[in-house]
Amino acid sequence: MLPLLGATPVNERVVIDRNRITGGGVTAGLDFGLHIVARLKGEDYARAAQLSFEYAPDPPFNAGTPETAGAEAVAFIEVSAQ
């Protein structure tokens, strides 16, 4: 649907496009927030913020994108969405 609205989908967790910043996915909200903090206060401040809430992602599976999840997981999601 995004191309119909003039948008170009990309496989990024956080996208900065001119005066807009968007994030995709549940945990991307933390990445999104850290990007905002870095832009407003600097990278050192953002690193300190990340440390303060002990954000050290270590997912149990490498299945966060269709490319890494595998055909079976992608098919499962596609069927579930119908």
N, C-alpha and C positions, 0 to 999 in steps of 0.2 A: 504494500500500500504506500510506502514512503515515496517511491519514485513518482507516483501519481500526484503527490503534493509538492514535487520539485526537490525532494531530498535525495541524497545519495547515501544509501546504507554502507557502513564500514564495520569491520570486525575490530572495534576498539571499545574498551571499557569506559573511557572518558574521551569526549571529543570537544575540542575548542574550535569554534568557527566564528570568527569576528567577535561580536559581542554576546555570543551564546556559548554556554557550556552545558553539555548533556552527558548523562551517564546511563548505562544500560545494565540491567541485572541487579539482583538484590544486594550482593556484597559490593557491587561497584559504587554504591553510595558512600562507602568509606573512602575509596579511591577518589571519588568526586570531591568529597570534603577536603581531603588532603591537597588536591590540586588547587582548590579555592584558597586554602590557607597559604599555600606556597606563593600564589599570585599576590595575595594581599599582604602577607607578613614576611615572606621569604622562605627559602628551602630549609634553613636551619630550624626555624620555628615549626615548620611542618614536620620535620623529622622528630623534634621533641614532642609534638602532639601525638604522632604515631607511636612513639615509645610510651607515652603516658597512658595510652589505652591498650598497650601491648598487642598491636595489630601486626601479626606476623603470619600471613596466610600460608596454610599448609593443607590444602584440600586432600581428602583421602583418595580421590580419583582424578585423573587428567581427562575429565569429560565435560568441561565447561563450554565447549564450542562444538558445532556439528562436525568439524574437521577432526577433533580429538576424541569425541564420544564413541564413534563407531556406528556402522550402519544399523545395527540392531537397536541401539538406544534412539537414534534419529527416527527410525520407523515407529518405535513405540510412542514417541512424542507426537509424531504426525497423526497416528491413529487416534490417540487420546484427544487431540484437538478437534476432531470431526464431530 
